[in-house]
Structure formats: structure tokens, C-alpha cells
Amino acid sequence: DKSGRQHNFLTPQCDDDDDAEAFEECLKKSFSGFHYDAPESLPSSLHGEFDSSFAGMEHGGLFLYDTVQPGKRRLTRTSVTRTLVGDPGSTYKYLGLRLFSHPWVDVTENGDAISKKCTKEGSTLRKLGYSSKTTSALMTMGRSNLRLIERSQSMLQKHVSPHITPTGMVGSAQFNLTLVNKMEPTSTKRDMKKEVAYGMGKISVGWHRDSGLKDFSSIAVYQTLKEPSGANKNDSWGVALRAMDGGAGGPLESVPPLLVPLPSGSLYYMLDDFNHNHEHAVIAGSGGIRYSSTHRVAREGQGTWQYIRDKMRAFSSGTADFDLGKGIVTAADLSSRKTRDKLVSRVRAQQNLMTEIEFEWLRQWFVQGKKHASLHPYWNRPIGILCDSYSELERASSKIMDVLKVTSKNGPGETHVTEDLFDVLIESFSKISILRRSWRERYRDPIFGRIPEDERPFSCPCLDREETENLDLVVSQIRQWRSAFIAVISEDHVNAGGEPGAKKRKKSKKSKSGSLTKKESKQRASNWEQLKANLK
């Protein structure tokens, strides 16, 4: 019952001394990983760095609304504008959208961080196309990040490490990116939703746990208010906290949520496992635009330009071992079985890489519009390389298709083709067809008709071509080739000797199911066995 839970939260800003004392007690007992520094306790130079960085990002127009897709529901526009800054090539994916970061250090031509200082700091970013003011803002944020790392590590050693066995085994605070948000106050943004669970007021960012982060890593958030008004102190910006019942459980009813008011220039920390066991939200104030910088330790691996770049390089390095146009493995030291398996593994890896490039990178980039692309000059070269790599992989797919077509008529011959190779393409193309259908629906969402034209999806040169084939028809064709291939193999086996009648009967049975992949045939058999068991 929502009405019964109204105002069921604790805050230090209250007239009742008992409630204020209860807040402090609850904070220490049930929210021990949350700590904050008051503005006056921070060095003035740190405040100056963040103010300068926020102003430079604002001047450069880096703050954008995101068009996200919570679950499989219709698209929605975020109520705040934001930008991502971090290690070169880093990204952050949330609610179906991948954010591409701006680098906060100088970079090499390949997009990596420069280990040694340049003759002039920021020169490589300006060469990429960032303005002098934007470059300064990004580099300043990088320096501020180093200071927050140091402060967070001190917090961990002071508040967390002594209570962990073995001592010192705490999560990381080596922040590699920050999500910078710009939030309008309630006085200017009238359509802001209410926080209905506890009656805390208008909510700028709903209840959530930060995702995509390294396990047990800490989070540090700096906030400042631009032109703060003299509004009532009980209507200030704040962060709301609530304890959760384990990783997937709901809010703990036995622990009251907290509302922590935060004045301009505050820095708060969510240390170690706090993000695993708690949710937080941002409660809007009536005066002052809120800028916040949320420093995080994103998971290393699949979400960086270096990851996908090196994966493409590794795949290309094995090209010499295969002639896909002939359907053979050129390495001569393999047994026949291993040779065929190696070809299947190669083609499966090629298809998986194509799928990853298309849906995790290219479509994520082009769906965000031309304005987004123009504001992220670091990514121009990587996106071009991804397009070239995709086109190369697509040409390899065409070669494989040609081989399958020929072998469906003549049998494997001198090739290393087996029915497993047909299965790889059937499964891959079927998956891609489903994903593309989902993306087409996404592009057709009416929300894109209500936003500026330069923020709408635009065409990808290597994906959005008029002559793109209907993959469902292609899959149907490959199934026919597979069935014919099985029939040819069976016929060859009969001609090689044996009892003709028995072989022909076996061939007839195979030809009926030859269009199904091995996985599909196994599933059909399993379903039949289950049906028979249910009928008993």
C-alpha cells in the first residue's frame, strides 16, 4: 500500500532530534559503505577543476539526451542530459544503449592512451577535432579522476579494509570512466515524476544500482549546483538510499530508506559492496542546475575499442590458414576430422564477429544521430575501421555461400565442407534476422519523429544498403542446399557399395530432415520423447 509508506524515510534535516539521531544510527548500521565529504572539507583546487571541466563540456555541447529502451518496451528519452568521459576507447552500456566516451588523456593514432607526456598536453585531442576549450575540460576531468581515486582508496582503507578478512581485500577504486550528468531543477522542469514509494519529492534519476561495473568496485560522485537559489534548505538536491534483499531481492522492509541532502560541492562515496546491496536515486531540488560526475570502475574486456580492435586483428592473423573461396583449410598437418572441425570453428568465429560488430558497435553508433557523431571525433577512425572489417567479413560470407551452393550439387569433393558448415550459417543468419527485425522496430519508434533531425538514426554505409538480401529467404535457400548435400553424400555412400535397398531407405529418411540443423533435429527428437512420456 503506497499511501501507508508515505514519508517512511529518515533524513538529518528534520525538526525532531530523535529522527536525526535515528538517521545517523541507521546510516552507520545499514548503509556503512556510504560516506560523504562536505564541500568545506575538500580542497578549493578540486572544486575549481570540476567547475572548469563542467563549464568546458557545456561550452562544447557535450551534454545530450539518451534515447534508451528499458527492457523490451518502447523507447524513452532520458530526463537528464549526460556525457561519458574516460580511458580512451571506453564505453558504457545501459538500457540497451552504448555510450561512447570522450578521452581524458592524450591518445595515439591507434586510439590508445599515450604513456609518455606529449610536448603539449591535449595536442592529440585537438588534432582529432576537439576544440581547445573542450580539450581542456576533458584533460581536467582526467586529473580530477586521479584525485578521486586517491581519496576513495583512503576511504576504503579507513572505513572498509579493517572490517574485512583478510584485511585489505577490498574492491577496486581505479576509476576508468565517469558519467557526467546535467539535471534541471524542479523550478524549471515541471514534468518531473514524483518519488512515489516513500514520498521523498520529485525524482531526477530513479531507483537503480549502477550496472556494468567491476564486482565490489567503489563509486565516487562529485556534484555542484550552478546558480543555486536561496530555496528552503528542506528542498535541496539529495541522494536517496535503500537497502536491498540480496542481489535480486526487493527493498528490505526492516530498514528505512534514507534521504541525504547534499549541498553544492559535495563528494560522496559508495564503497566496496555497497552498490551490490543497495539502490540509490537522485531527488531533485527546486533551485540550481545540478552537474554530477559519477566515477566508476567499468568491467574491462568487451566494452572497449581496444577489445574489439584486437579481436579483429586476431581473427585476421589466422586468414592464411584458410581458403574460404575453396572451402578448405590450407594447414597440412591436420587429420581429416580436425581439418573439417577447424573450418567450422573458423566460420563460426567469423559469423560471431560480424554479429558483434553490427549490433554491439555499428548500430549502437549510428542510432544516436549525426550530432552525436560530430561531438565524438575520437571515434571517427575506429568506426571507419569497424565498417571496413565488417565489409571484409561480409565478403568472406559470400565466398562460403558460393562453396555451399556448389557442394550441395556435387558433394564435398576436395573441400572440407560438412553439414556442420551449413548449420553455422543457418543458425547465424537466423539470429541476425531476428536482431535486425528488432532494430527495424526500434528505428520506427515514434519518439524519433519528436526529436531534432540530427539526433535521429542515420544510415551506416556498410549496413543500410538497398540491395541488402532478405535473410529469411537466404536461410531457406541454405536449408535446401543442406538437404541436397545430405542426399548427395548418401547417394555416394550407396554407390560405394553395401546393400542398396537399405541405403536408399536411409537416404530417404535423411532427405526429409536434411534441411534441419543438428541442433534442431535433436530438439525435435527431445520434444517427441517428451510428448510420448506425457501420453503414458
C-alpha positions in Angstrom: 0.0 0.0 0.0 1.8 3.1 -1.3 -0.1 5.5 1.0 0.9 3.6 4.1 4.6 4.0 3.1 4.5 7.8 2.5 7.3 9.7 4.3 8.6 6.4 5.7 12.2 7.6 5.4 14.9 9.2 7.5 16.8 12.4 6.9 19.1 14.6 9.0 17.1 17.7 8.0 14.2 17.3 10.4 12.9 19.2 13.5 12.8 16.1 15.6 16.2 15.4 17.3 15.2 11.7 17.7 14.7 11.3 14.0 18.1 13.0 13.3 19.7 10.6 15.7 17.9 7.6 14.1 19.2 8.7 10.7 22.8 8.7 11.9 22.4 5.3 13.6 20.8 3.8 10.5 23.4 5.2 8.3 26.2 3.6 10.3 24.4 0.3 10.8 22.7 -0.4 7.4 24.5 1.9 5.0 28.0 1.6 6.2 29.5 1.8 2.7 28.1 5.3 2.1 30.3 8.2 3.1 30.4 11.8 2.0 32.7 14.8 2.2 31.2 18.2 3.0 32.2 21.0 0.5 34.3 22.8 3.1 36.4 19.7 3.7 37.6 19.5 0.1 40.5 21.4 -1.4 39.4 24.6 -3.3 41.5 23.4 -6.2 39.3 20.3 -6.6 36.2 22.4 -6.7 37.9 24.7 -9.3 38.8 21.7 -11.5 35.3 20.3 -11.6 33.7 23.8 -12.2 36.1 24.4 -15.1 35.5 20.9 -16.6 31.7 21.2 -16.4 31.8 24.7 -17.9 34.0 23.4 -20.8 31.8 20.5 -21.5 28.8 22.8 -21.5 30.5 25.1 -23.9 31.4 22.2 -26.2 27.8 21.0 -26.3 28.7 17.5 -25.0 25.6 17.0 -22.9 23.0 15.0 -24.8 19.7 13.3 -24.1 19.8 9.5 -24.5 17.1 7.5 -26.3 17.0 4.3 -24.3 15.0 1.1 -24.3 14.2 -0.2 -20.8 13.6 -4.0 -21.2 11.8 -4.7 -24.5 9.4 -1.8 -24.1 9.1 1.3 -26.3 11.9 3.8 -26.4 12.0 6.7 -24.0 14.1 9.8 -23.7 16.1 10.4 -20.5 15.1 13.3 -18.3 18.7 14.3 -17.9 21.5 15.1 -20.4 24.8 13.4 -20.0 28.1 12.6 -21.5 30.8 9.9 -20.9 34.4 10.7 -20.3 37.1 8.1 -19.5 40.0 6.0 -20.6 40.5 6.1 -24.4 38.1 3.7 -26.2 35.9 3.0 -23.2 32.1 2.7 -23.4 29.3 2.2 -21.0 26.1 0.3 -21.9 22.8 0.8 -20.1 19.1 0.3 -21.0 20.0 -1.1 -24.5 22.3 1.9 -25.4 26.0 2.0 -25.7 27.6 5.3 -24.6 30.9 6.2 -26.3 33.4 8.1 -24.2 35.5 11.1 -24.8 39.2 10.5 -23.8 40.6 12.3 -20.8 44.2 11.8 -21.8 46.2 12.2 -25.0 46.0 9.3 -27.4 48.0 7.6 -30.1 46.9 7.2 -33.7 45.5 3.7 -32.8 43.3 5.2 -30.1 45.4 4.1 -27.1 46.4 6.3 -24.2 49.9 7.9 -24.6 52.1 6.6 -21.8 54.6 9.5 -22.1 53.6 13.1 -21.9 53.3 15.0 -25.1 55.3 18.1 -25.8 52.0 20.0 -25.4 49.2 18.4 -23.3 46.0 17.9 -25.2 47.6 18.3 -28.6 46.4 14.9 -29.9 42.8 15.6 -28.9 42.9 19.0 -30.7 44.3 17.2 -33.7 41.3 14.8 -33.6 38.9 17.7 -33.8 38.1 18.7 -30.2 38.2 22.4 -29.6 40.8 23.9 -27.2 38.1 24.6 -24.5 36.6 21.1 -24.8 40.1 19.5 -24.7 40.9 21.4 -21.6 37.7 20.3 -19.9 38.4 16.6 -20.8 42.0 16.7 -19.6 41.0 18.5 -16.4 38.4 15.8 -15.7 41.2 13.2 -16.1 43.3 15.0 -13.4 40.3 15.2 -11.1 39.7 11.5 -11.6 43.2 10.7 -10.3 42.5 12.8 -7.2 39.2 11.0 -6.6 41.0 7.6 -6.9 43.4 8.7 -4.2 40.6 9.9 -1.9 38.5 6.8 -2.5 41.4 4.5 -1.7 41.9 6.4 1.6 38.2 6.0 2.4 38.4 2.2 1.7 41.5 1.8 3.9 39.8 3.8 6.7 36.2 2.5 6.6 36.2 -0.9 4.9 39.6 -2.6 5.0 39.7 -3.1 8.8 36.4 -5.0 8.8 37.3 -7.4 6.0 39.2 -10.7 6.5 41.9 -11.0 5.2 42.5 -7.3 6.0 42.8 -5.1 2.9 40.9 -7.3 0.4 38.7 -4.5 -0.8 37.2 -3.8 -4.2 38.8 -1.6 -6.7 38.7 2.2 -6.8 40.8 2.6 -10.0 38.1 4.6 -11.8 38.4 4.3 -15.6 35.4 6.4 -16.7 32.9 8.9 -15.4 29.3 9.5 -16.4 28.7 13.3 -16.2 25.1 14.3 -15.8 23.3 17.7 -16.1 20.0 17.8 -14.3 17.3 20.5 -14.3 15.7 21.6 -11.0 12.0 21.3 -10.3 11.5 25.0 -10.8 12.3 24.7 -14.5 11.5 21.1 -15.3 7.8 20.9 -14.4 7.1 17.4 -15.8 9.4 15.6 -13.4 7.9 12.5 -11.8 7.3 12.1 -8.1 9.1 9.5 -5.9 6.0 7.5 -5.0 7.4 4.7 -2.9 8.4 6.9 0.1 7.1 10.4 -0.7 10.6 12.0 -1.0 9.7 14.6 -3.6 10.4 14.9 -7.3 12.9 12.4 -8.7 15.5 13.2 -11.3 17.1 9.8 -11.5 15.0 6.8 -10.4 15.9 3.9 -8.1 18.8 1.8 -9.5 22.1 0.1 -9.0 24.9 1.1 -11.3 25.5 -1.7 -13.8 28.4 -2.9 -16.0 30.9 -2.3 -13.2 33.7 -4.5 -11.8 32.5 -6.6 -8.9 32.8 -4.9 -5.5 34.3 -1.7 -7.0 33.6 1.6 -5.4 31.9 4.7 -6.9 32.6 8.3 -6.2 30.3 11.2 -7.1 31.0 14.9 -7.1 28.1 17.3 -7.5 27.8 21.1 -7.9 24.9 23.4 -8.4 25.0 26.2 -10.9 23.4 29.4 -9.7 21.9 27.8 -6.6 18.9 29.7 -5.3 18.1 30.7 -1.8 15.4 28.0 -1.7 14.3 26.4 1.5 17.1 24.1 2.8 14.5 21.3 3.1 14.0 21.4 -0.7 17.7 20.9 -1.7 19.1 18.3 -4.0 19.8 14.9 -2.3 20.7 11.3 -2.8 18.2 8.6 -1.6 19.4 5.2 -0.4 17.6 2.0 0.3 18.9 -1.4 1.4 18.0 -4.4 -0.8 17.5 -8.1 0.0 20.5 -9.6 -1.8 21.4 -9.3 -5.4 18.0 -9.8 -7.0 15.7 -9.2 -4.0 13.5 -6.2 -3.3 13.8 -3.5 -0.7 14.3 -4.6 2.8 11.2 -3.6 4.7 13.0 -3.7 8.0 15.5 -0.9 7.0 14.0 2.5 6.5 15.4 4.4 3.4 17.5 7.5 3.8 17.4 10.9 2.1 20.8 12.6 2.3 20.7 16.3 1.4 23.8 17.3 -0.5 24.9 21.0 -0.9 26.8 22.2 -3.9 30.4 20.9 -3.9 29.7 17.7 -2.1 31.5 14.5 -2.8 30.0 11.1 -1.8 31.2 7.6 -2.0 29.6 4.2 -2.4 32.4 1.9 -1.3 33.1 -1.8 -2.0 30.0 -3.9 -2.0 27.5 -1.0 -1.3 26.3 -1.0 -4.9 25.6 -4.7 -4.8 23.3 -4.5 -1.7 21.7 -1.0 -2.1 19.9 1.1 -4.6 20.1 4.9 -4.9 18.2 7.6 -6.6 18.6 11.4 -7.1 15.9 13.6 -5.5 15.6 16.9 -7.3 15.9 20.3 -5.6 14.0 23.4 -6.6 16.9 25.6 -7.4 20.2 25.3 -9.3 21.1 23.1 -12.2 22.9 20.0 -10.9 26.1 18.8 -12.5 27.4 15.5 -11.2 30.4 13.3 -12.1 30.0 9.6 -11.3 33.4 7.9 -11.3 33.3 4.2 -11.8 35.4 1.1 -12.5 33.8 -0.3 -15.6 34.4 -4.0 -16.4 37.4 -4.5 -18.6 37.0 -6.5 -21.8 34.1 -6.5 -24.2 33.2 -2.8 -23.9 36.3 -1.1 -25.2 37.6 -0.1 -28.7 40.9 -1.9 -27.8 38.9 -5.2 -27.2 37.1 -5.2 -30.5 40.1 -3.9 -32.4 42.4 -6.6 -31.1 39.7 -9.2 -31.7 39.5 -8.2 -35.4 43.3 -8.3 -35.6 43.5 -11.8 -34.1 40.9 -13.1 -36.5 42.7 -11.6 -39.5 46.0 -13.1 -38.4 44.6 -16.6 -39.0 43.5 -15.9 -42.6 46.5 -17.6 -44.1 45.4 -21.0 -42.8 42.1 -21.0 -44.8 40.9 -20.6 -48.3 37.2 -19.9 -47.8 36.6 -19.5 -51.5 37.5 -23.1 -51.9 36.2 -24.3 -48.6 39.5 -25.7 -47.5 41.9 -25.5 -44.6 45.4 -24.9 -46.0 47.3 -26.3 -42.9 48.5 -29.7 -44.0 49.3 -31.2 -40.6 45.7 -31.9 -39.6 43.8 -35.1 -39.6 40.7 -35.1 -41.8 38.4 -34.8 -38.8 40.4 -32.0 -37.2 40.6 -30.2 -40.6 36.8 -30.2 -41.0 36.3 -29.1 -37.4 38.8 -26.3 -37.8 36.9 -24.9 -40.8 33.6 -25.0 -39.0 35.2 -23.2 -36.0 36.7 -20.6 -38.3 33.4 -19.8 -40.0 31.5 -19.7 -36.6 34.1 -17.2 -35.3 33.7 -15.2 -38.4 29.9 -15.1 -38.1 30.1 -14.2 -34.4 32.5 -11.4 -35.1 30.2 -10.0 -37.8 27.2 -10.1 -35.5 29.1 -8.4 -32.6 30.4 -5.6 -34.9 27.0 -4.9 -36.3 24.8 -5.0 -33.2 27.2 -4.0 -30.4 29.1 -1.3 -32.2 27.9 0.0 -35.6 24.1 0.1 -35.0 24.8 1.5 -31.5 26.8 4.3 -33.0 24.5 5.2 -36.0 21.3 5.1 -33.9 22.5 8.1 -31.9 22.5 10.6 -34.8 24.8 12.9 -36.7 25.1 15.3 -33.8 26.4 12.6 -31.5 28.9 11.5 -34.2 30.2 15.1 -34.7 30.8 15.5 -31.0 32.9 12.3 -30.7 35.8 12.8 -33.1 37.9 10.2 -31.2 35.6 7.6 -32.6 35.6 8.6 -36.3 38.6 6.4 -37.1 37.5 3.4 -35.0 34.0 3.4 -36.6 35.6 3.5 -40.1 37.8 0.6 -39.2 34.8 -1.4 -37.9 32.9 -0.7 -41.2 35.8 -1.9 -43.3 36.3 -5.0 -41.2 32.5 -5.8 -41.4 32.6 -5.4 -45.2 35.6 -7.8 -45.4 33.8 -10.4 -43.2 30.7 -10.0 -45.4 32.7 -10.8 -48.5 34.1 -13.9 -46.7 30.4 -14.9 -46.1 29.7 -14.6 -49.8 32.6 -16.9 -50.6 31.4 -19.5 -48.1 27.9 -19.3 -49.6 29.2 -20.0 -53.1 31.1 -23.1 -51.8 28.0 -24.4 -50.1 25.9 -23.9 -53.2 28.5 -25.9 -55.3 28.9 -28.7 -52.7 25.1 -29.1 -52.5 25.2 -30.3 -56.1 28.5 -32.1 -56.3 29.2 -33.2 -52.7 32.2 -32.2 -50.7 34.7 -33.3 -53.2 38.2 -31.9 -52.4 36.7 -29.4 -49.9 36.4 -29.8 -46.2 32.7 -29.0 -46.1 30.4 -30.9 -43.8 26.7 -30.4 -42.9 28.1 -28.6 -39.8 29.1 -25.7 -42.0 25.6 -25.3 -43.3 24.4 -25.4 -39.7 26.7 -22.5 -38.7 25.3 -20.2 -41.4 21.6 -21.2 -40.8 21.9 -20.5 -37.1 23.9 -17.3 -37.6 21.7 -15.8 -40.3 18.5 -16.7 -38.3 19.9 -14.9 -35.3 20.9 -11.9 -37.3 17.5 -11.8 -39.0 15.8 -11.6 -35.6 18.1 -8.9 -34.3 17.6 -6.8 -37.4 13.9 -7.1 -37.1 14.2 -5.8 -33.6 16.3 -2.9 -34.7 13.9 -2.0 -37.5 11.2 -1.8 -35.0 13.4 0.4 -32.9 14.1 2.8 -35.8 10.3 3.1 -36.4 9.6 4.1 -32.8 7.5 7.4 -32.9 9.9 9.0 -30.5 12.4 9.7 -33.3 9.8 11.9 -35.0 9.7 14.2 -32.0 13.4 14.9 -31.6 15.7 17.1 -33.7 16.7 15.6 -37.0 20.4 15.4 -36.2 19.7 13.3 -33.2 17.8 10.6 -35.2 19.4 7.4 -36.5 21.3 7.8 -39.8 22.5 5.4 -42.4 25.5 3.2 -41.9 27.3 2.8 -45.2 28.2 -0.9 -44.8 24.8 -2.0 -43.3 22.0 0.2 -44.7 22.2 -0.7 -48.4 19.2 -1.0 -50.7 20.5 -4.3 -52.1 20.6 -6.0 -48.7 19.3 -9.5 -49.0 16.3 -10.9 -47.2 18.0 -13.1 -44.7 14.9 -15.3 -44.1 15.0 -16.2 -47.8 18.7 -16.8 -47.6 18.2 -19.2 -44.7 15.5 -21.0 -46.6 18.0 -21.4 -49.5 20.7 -22.7 -47.3 18.3 -25.3 -45.8 17.6 -26.5 -49.3 21.3 -26.7 -50.1 21.9 -28.7 -46.9 19.2 -31.2 -47.7 20.6 -31.6 -51.2 24.1 -32.0 -49.7 22.9 -34.8 -47.4 21.2 -36.5 -50.3 24.4 -36.4 -52.4 26.5 -37.8 -49.6 24.0 -40.6 -49.0 24.0 -41.4 -52.8 27.8 -41.5 -52.9 27.7 -43.9 -49.9 25.3 -46.2 -51.7 27.4 -46.1 -54.9 30.5 -47.0 -52.8 28.9 -50.4 -52.0 26.7 -52.1 -49.5 23.0 -53.2 -49.6 21.3 -50.8 -52.0 17.8 -51.1 -50.6 18.9 -50.4 -47.0 21.0 -47.4 -48.1 18.2 -46.0 -50.1 15.8 -46.3 -47.2 18.3 -44.5 -45.0 18.8 -41.8 -47.6 15.0 -41.2 -47.9 14.7 -40.7 -44.2 17.7 -38.3 -44.1 16.5 -36.2 -47.0 13.3 -35.4 -45.2 15.1 -33.9 -42.2 18.2 -32.8 -44.1 17.1 -29.1 -44.0 17.2 -29.1 -40.2 20.4 -28.4 -38.3 21.7 -31.0 -36.0 20.6 -28.8 -33.0 17.1 -28.6 -34.4 16.9 -32.3 -35.1 18.0 -33.0 -31.6 15.4 -30.6 -30.2 12.7 -32.2 -32.3 13.6 -35.7 -31.1 13.6 -34.4 -27.5 10.2 -32.9 -27.9 8.9 -36.1 -29.4 10.2 -38.1 -26.5 8.6 -35.6 -24.0 5.3 -35.9 -25.8 5.4 -39.7 -25.7 6.2 -39.6 -22.0 3.3 -37.2 -21.4 0.9 -39.6 -23.2 1.7 -42.6 -21.0 
